[in-house]
Amino acid sequence: MIKRRIGKDGRLLAAYSDSIIVPQPFVTLTEEENNKIAADDKHIYFYIDNNLVKKDKAEIKKREKRIEQIKEELNQLDLKTIRALRSNDTEYIASYENEAITLRTELQKLEKGE
């Protein structure tokens, strides 16, 4: 038997021998199950609701990349907002806030996995 750590998002992490003490949360798999997971380079495995779930790796990477892009765009908007505040340009401040609201909404959906 093999123990696999479970990440905060349910993602299966490192594998350990059954004889090693592993902090919770973890799942115990057969060597066959673990080898199948380790050999699968097109999917990422999760442990959700007591079930192994495989998800497309390319889709997950695409979503993670978009999350990082949104965070960077929000940081840039913050800098622009500071500049607009200094010049008391309320039109730009409102415009930047509207952009930020749209980005935050998209970010929330992506982080929830929608």
MDAnalysis code that builds the backbone (N, CA, C; Angstrom):
import MDAnalysis as mda
import numpy as np

u = mda.Universe.empty(342, n_residues=114, atom_resindex=np.repeat(np.arange(114), 3), trajectory=True)
u.add_TopologyAttr("name", ["N", "CA", "C"] * 114)
u.add_TopologyAttr("resid", np.arange(1, 115))
u.add_TopologyAttr("resname", ["MET", "ILE", "LYS", "ARG", "ARG", "ILE", "GLY", "LYS", "ASP", "GLY", "ARG", "LEU", "LEU", "ALA", "ALA", "TYR", "SER", "ASP", "SER", "ILE", "ILE", "VAL", "PRO", "GLN", "PRO", "PHE", "VAL", "THR", "LEU", "THR", "GLU", "GLU", "GLU", "ASN", "ASN", "LYS", "ILE", "ALA", "ALA", "ASP", "ASP", "LYS", "HIS", "ILE", "TYR", "PHE", "TYR", "ILE", "ASP", "ASN", "ASN", "LEU", "VAL", "LYS", "LYS", "ASP", "LYS", "ALA", "GLU", "ILE", "LYS", "LYS", "ARG", "GLU", "LYS", "ARG", "ILE", "GLU", "GLN", "ILE", "LYS", "GLU", "GLU", "LEU", "ASN", "GLN", "LEU", "ASP", "LEU", "LYS", "THR", "ILE", "ARG", "ALA", "LEU", "ARG", "SER", "ASN", "ASP", "THR", "GLU", "TYR", "ILE", "ALA", "SER", "TYR", "GLU", "ASN", "GLU", "ALA", "ILE", "THR", "LEU", "ARG", "THR", "GLU", "LEU", "GLN", "LYS", "LEU", "GLU", "LYS", "GLY", "GLU"])
u.atoms.positions = np.array([
    [0.840, -1.183, 0.000],
    [0.000, 0.000, 0.000],
    [0.889, 1.252, 0.000],
    [0.345, 2.288, -0.590],
    [1.053, 3.564, -0.721],
    [0.165, 4.666, -0.140],
    [0.779, 5.591, 0.581],
    [0.059, 6.758, 1.103],
    [0.366, 7.949, 0.208],
    [-0.671, 8.704, -0.114],
    [-0.490, 9.936, -0.887],
    [-1.094, 11.090, -0.124],
    [-0.309, 12.135, 0.055],
    [-0.807, 13.350, 0.703],
    [-1.876, 13.974, -0.169],
    [-2.789, 14.709, 0.468],
    [-3.864, 15.405, -0.235],
    [-3.705, 16.894, 0.031],
    [-3.641, 17.680, -1.034],
    [-3.513, 19.133, -0.924],
    [-4.817, 19.786, -0.503],
    [-4.757, 21.081, -0.215],
    [-5.945, 21.830, 0.214],
    [-7.066, 21.784, -0.813],
    [-6.696, 21.697, -2.077],
    [-7.704, 21.647, -3.143],
    [-8.127, 20.224, -3.489],
    [-7.605, 19.244, -2.741],
    [-7.941, 17.849, -2.996],
    [-6.953, 17.146, -3.912],
    [-5.989, 17.893, -4.430],
    [-5.000, 17.333, -5.358],
    [-4.118, 16.313, -4.642],
    [-3.869, 15.180, -5.315],
    [-2.953, 14.189, -4.756],
    [-1.529, 14.699, -4.905],
    [-0.795, 14.604, -3.811],
    [0.577, 15.100, -3.787],
    [1.552, 13.930, -3.737],
    [2.605, 14.054, -2.982],
    [3.671, 13.063, -2.928],
    [3.184, 11.714, -2.409],
    [3.868, 10.660, -2.872],
    [3.564, 9.293, -2.457],
    [4.624, 8.810, -1.471],
    [4.170, 8.045, -0.479],
    [5.061, 7.514, 0.552],
    [4.742, 6.049, 0.798],
    [5.739, 5.324, 1.236],
    [5.540, 3.930, 1.628],
    [4.554, 3.871, 2.785],
    [3.800, 2.796, 2.855],
    [2.806, 2.619, 3.916],
    [3.446, 2.602, 5.306],
    [4.732, 2.258, 5.371],
    [5.409, 2.169, 6.666],
    [5.810, 3.541, 7.229],
    [5.739, 4.575, 6.415],
    [6.123, 5.923, 6.847],
    [4.911, 6.622, 7.462],
    [5.148, 7.325, 8.564],
    [4.074, 8.090, 9.192],
    [3.892, 9.378, 8.392],
    [2.672, 9.564, 7.910],
    [2.349, 10.711, 7.067],
    [1.242, 11.502, 7.752],
    [1.401, 12.814, 7.902],
    [0.344, 13.612, 8.532],
    [-0.921, 13.638, 7.677],
    [-2.026, 13.809, 8.340],
    [-3.312, 13.921, 7.638],
    [-3.338, 15.241, 6.877],
    [-4.053, 15.368, 5.815],
    [-4.860, 14.348, 5.165],
    [-4.042, 13.541, 4.167],
    [-4.342, 12.258, 4.068],
    [-3.732, 11.398, 3.065],
    [-4.723, 10.310, 2.701],
    [-4.451, 9.641, 1.588],
    [-5.270, 8.525, 1.133],
    [-4.332, 7.340, 0.918],
    [-4.823, 6.148, 1.191],
    [-4.039, 4.942, 0.983],
    [-4.483, 4.284, -0.322],
    [-3.504, 4.004, -1.183],
    [-3.771, 3.403, -2.492],
    [-2.993, 2.104, -2.631],
    [-3.448, 1.260, -3.526],
    [-2.658, 0.076, -3.861],
    [-1.478, 0.538, -4.712],
    [-0.469, -0.300, -4.792],
    [0.679, 0.060, -5.636],
    [0.254, 0.193, -7.086],
    [-0.686, -0.640, -7.521],
    [-1.177, -0.577, -8.895],
    [-1.860, 0.771, -9.166],
    [-2.726, 1.221, -8.245],
    [-3.395, 2.518, -8.402],
    [-2.373, 3.648, -8.434],
    [-1.419, 3.588, -7.513],
    [-0.407, 4.632, -7.436],
    [0.447, 4.674, -8.696],
    [0.835, 3.526, -9.205],
    [1.648, 3.479, -10.426],
    [0.875, 4.039, -11.621],
    [-0.417, 3.744, -11.679],
    [-1.256, 4.264, -12.763],
    [-1.295, 5.794, -12.711],
    [-1.463, 6.334, -11.506],
    [-1.509, 7.786, -11.327],
    [-0.162, 8.408, -11.689],
    [0.916, 7.791, -11.217],
    [2.256, 8.329, -11.465],
    [2.608, 8.318, -12.956],
    [2.082, 7.348, -13.702],
    [2.407, 7.222, -15.120],
    [1.522, 8.092, -16.014],
    [0.446, 8.599, -15.479],
    [-0.509, 9.382, -16.270],
    [-0.056, 10.841, -16.322],
    [0.500, 11.243, -17.463],
    [0.995, 12.616, -17.578],
    [-0.019, 13.568, -18.222],
    [-1.228, 13.071, -18.534],
    [-2.247, 13.919, -19.145],
    [-3.320, 14.350, -18.154],
    [-3.258, 13.823, -16.948],
    [-4.276, 14.130, -15.946],
    [-3.639, 14.454, -14.602],
    [-4.387, 15.198, -13.797],
    [-4.024, 15.435, -12.402],
    [-5.127, 14.811, -11.581],
    [-4.733, 14.091, -10.553],
    [-5.705, 13.363, -9.741],
    [-6.020, 14.108, -8.458],
    [-7.292, 14.031, -8.078],
    [-7.810, 14.671, -6.876],
    [-8.548, 13.625, -6.055],
    [-8.631, 13.867, -4.771],
    [-9.419, 13.017, -3.881],
    [-10.534, 13.901, -3.341],
    [-11.726, 13.713, -3.917],
    [-12.868, 14.565, -3.599],
    [-14.035, 13.690, -3.185],
    [-14.626, 14.003, -2.035],
    [-15.775, 13.246, -1.518],
    [-15.486, 11.744, -1.489],
    [-14.320, 11.391, -0.991],
    [-13.892, 9.994, -0.845],
    [-13.786, 9.248, -2.171],
    [-13.550, 9.979, -3.256],
    [-13.388, 9.369, -4.577],
    [-12.175, 9.953, -5.281],
    [-11.476, 9.105, -6.035],
    [-10.411, 9.591, -6.894],
    [-11.040, 10.175, -8.143],
    [-10.641, 11.382, -8.470],
    [-11.172, 12.072, -9.639],
    [-9.991, 12.536, -10.473],
    [-10.013, 12.231, -11.772],
    [-8.932, 12.730, -12.636],
    [-9.466, 13.872, -13.476],
    [-8.626, 14.892, -13.597],
    [-8.988, 16.075, -14.372],
    [-7.898, 16.328, -15.397],
    [-8.303, 16.922, -16.503],
    [-7.388, 17.201, -17.598],
    [-6.299, 18.189, -17.172],
    [-5.063, 17.759, -17.297],
    [-3.921, 18.581, -16.867],
    [-3.825, 19.884, -17.657],
    [-4.065, 19.821, -18.961],
    [-3.961, 21.025, -19.796],
    [-4.996, 22.068, -19.382],
    [-6.198, 21.635, -19.080],
    [-7.247, 22.566, -18.639],
    [-6.891, 23.205, -17.301],
    [-6.360, 22.406, -16.394],
    [-5.966, 22.935, -15.083],
    [-4.849, 23.952, -15.236],
    [-3.850, 23.631, -16.054],
    [-2.738, 24.567, -16.276],
    [-3.236, 25.863, -16.920],
    [-4.170, 25.734, -17.855],
    [-4.742, 26.909, -18.515],
    [-5.469, 27.788, -17.495],
    [-6.258, 27.157, -16.618],
    [-6.982, 27.903, -15.589],
    [-6.010, 28.568, -14.616],
    [-4.976, 27.838, -14.186],
    [-3.987, 28.400, -13.258],
    [-3.245, 29.580, -13.885],
    [-2.959, 29.476, -15.174],
    [-2.279, 30.584, -15.871],
    [-3.176, 31.810, -15.911],
    [-4.469, 31.594, -16.193],
    [-5.411, 32.726, -16.241],
    [-5.548, 33.364, -14.863],
    [-5.558, 32.567, -13.819],
    [-5.633, 33.100, -12.451],
    [-4.444, 34.022, -12.190],
    [-3.260, 33.587, -12.574],
    [-2.066, 34.418, -12.387],
    [-2.152, 35.706, -13.206],
    [-2.673, 35.605, -14.434],
    [-2.827, 36.797, -15.269],
    [-3.788, 37.795, -14.627],
    [-4.893, 37.291, -14.096],
    [-5.877, 38.174, -13.463],
    [-5.266, 38.870, -12.256],
    [-4.531, 38.127, -11.451],
    [-3.889, 38.730, -10.273],
    [-2.918, 39.828, -10.688],
    [-2.178, 39.596, -11.758],
    [-1.248, 40.618, -12.246],
    [-2.008, 41.833, -12.775],
    [-3.113, 41.601, -13.496],
    [-3.924, 42.712, -13.989],
    [-4.509, 43.520, -12.830],
    [-4.929, 42.852, -11.775],
    [-5.452, 43.557, -10.602],
    [-4.366, 44.398, -9.939],
    [-3.152, 43.869, -9.875],
    [-2.034, 44.649, -9.320],
    [-1.774, 45.893, -10.161],
    [-1.809, 45.746, -11.481],
    [-1.592, 46.890, -12.365],
    [-2.705, 47.929, -12.210],
    [-3.950, 47.449, -12.052],
    [-5.067, 48.370, -11.832],
    [-4.904, 49.138, -10.524],
    [-4.406, 48.457, -9.497],
    [-4.152, 49.139, -8.229],
    [-3.158, 50.289, -8.419],
    [-2.100, 50.033, -9.180],
    [-1.112, 51.089, -9.428],
    [-1.718, 52.244, -10.220],
    [-2.522, 51.912, -11.215],
    [-3.178, 52.965, -12.002],
    [-4.137, 53.770, -11.127],
    [-4.839, 53.089, -10.237],
    [-5.786, 53.761, -9.355],
    [-5.058, 54.743, -8.437],
    [-3.910, 54.333, -7.930],
    [-3.123, 55.224, -7.063],
    [-2.739, 56.487, -7.831],
    [-2.306, 56.297, -9.078],
    [-1.941, 57.468, -9.897],
    [-3.148, 58.380, -10.122],
    [-4.312, 57.751, -10.395],
    [-5.527, 58.540, -10.621],
    [-5.959, 59.266, -9.350],
    [-5.765, 58.632, -8.197],
    [-6.100, 59.280, -6.926],
    [-5.230, 60.512, -6.698],
    [-3.954, 60.393, -7.034],
    [-3.043, 61.526, -6.857],
    [-3.483, 62.728, -7.685],
    [-3.994, 62.447, -8.874],
    [-4.413, 63.557, -9.745],
    [-5.902, 63.864, -9.602],
    [-6.555, 63.168, -8.684],
    [-7.983, 63.380, -8.387],
    [-8.845, 63.189, -9.642],
    [-8.505, 62.188, -10.422],
    [-9.222, 61.904, -11.668],
    [-10.293, 60.840, -11.402],
    [-11.470, 61.287, -10.993],
    [-12.537, 60.372, -10.575],
    [-13.067, 59.514, -11.725],
    [-12.991, 60.011, -12.939],
    [-13.463, 59.229, -14.089],
    [-12.622, 57.957, -14.254],
    [-11.311, 58.101, -14.181],
    [-10.433, 56.941, -14.292],
    [-10.590, 56.008, -13.093],
    [-10.740, 56.571, -11.910],
    [-10.906, 55.741, -10.710],
    [-12.138, 54.845, -10.870],
    [-13.236, 55.389, -11.320],
    [-14.460, 54.607, -11.525],
    [-14.251, 53.549, -12.610],
    [-13.574, 53.916, -13.665],
    [-13.303, 52.974, -14.760],
    [-12.448, 51.806, -14.275],
    [-11.396, 52.117, -13.504],
    [-10.513, 51.072, -12.976],
    [-11.264, 50.160, -12.003],
    [-12.151, 50.756, -11.209],
    [-12.908, 49.944, -10.250],
    [-13.851, 48.987, -10.979],
    [-14.464, 49.452, -12.060],
    [-15.332, 48.571, -12.851],
    [-14.539, 47.404, -13.446],
    [-13.354, 47.699, -13.966],
    [-12.480, 46.635, -14.489],
    [-12.112, 45.649, -13.387],
    [-11.788, 46.167, -12.214],
    [-11.392, 45.315, -11.097],
    [-12.541, 44.408, -10.659],
    [-13.747, 44.935, -10.631],
    [-14.916, 44.126, -10.250],
    [-15.092, 42.970, -11.228],
    [-14.971, 43.258, -12.515],
    [-15.097, 42.211, -13.537],
    [-14.024, 41.144, -13.360],
    [-12.787, 41.586, -13.132],
    [-11.687, 40.639, -12.948],
    [-11.854, 39.818, -11.673],
    [-12.280, 40.449, -10.590],
    [-12.481, 39.713, -9.339],
    [-13.572, 38.651, -9.480],
    [-14.623, 38.972, -10.223],
    [-15.703, 38.007, -10.463],
    [-15.173, 36.800, -11.234],
    [-14.411, 37.057, -12.267],
    [-13.816, 35.966, -13.042],
    [-12.859, 35.146, -12.185],
    [-12.067, 35.834, -11.373],
    [-11.123, 35.152, -10.495],
    [-11.841, 34.228, -9.511],
    [-12.913, 34.707, -8.908],
    [-13.674, 33.873, -7.978],
    [-14.179, 32.611, -8.658],
    [-14.707, 32.744, -9.865],
    [-15.217, 31.582, -10.599],
    [-14.090, 30.585, -10.893],
    [-12.949, 31.108, -11.325],
    [-11.830, 30.233, -11.644],
    [-11.293, 29.526, -10.412],
    [-11.213, 30.234, -9.298],
    [-10.698, 29.627, -8.073],
    [-11.651, 28.589, -7.490],
    [-12.942, 28.726, -7.772],
    [-13.903, 27.728, -7.350],
    [-13.938, 26.532, -8.307],
    [-13.262, 26.684, -9.447],
    [-13.211, 25.597, -10.414],
    [-14.344, 25.602, -11.406],
    [-15.019, 26.709, -11.537],
    [-16.164, 26.790, -12.475],
    [-15.690, 27.034, -13.888],
])
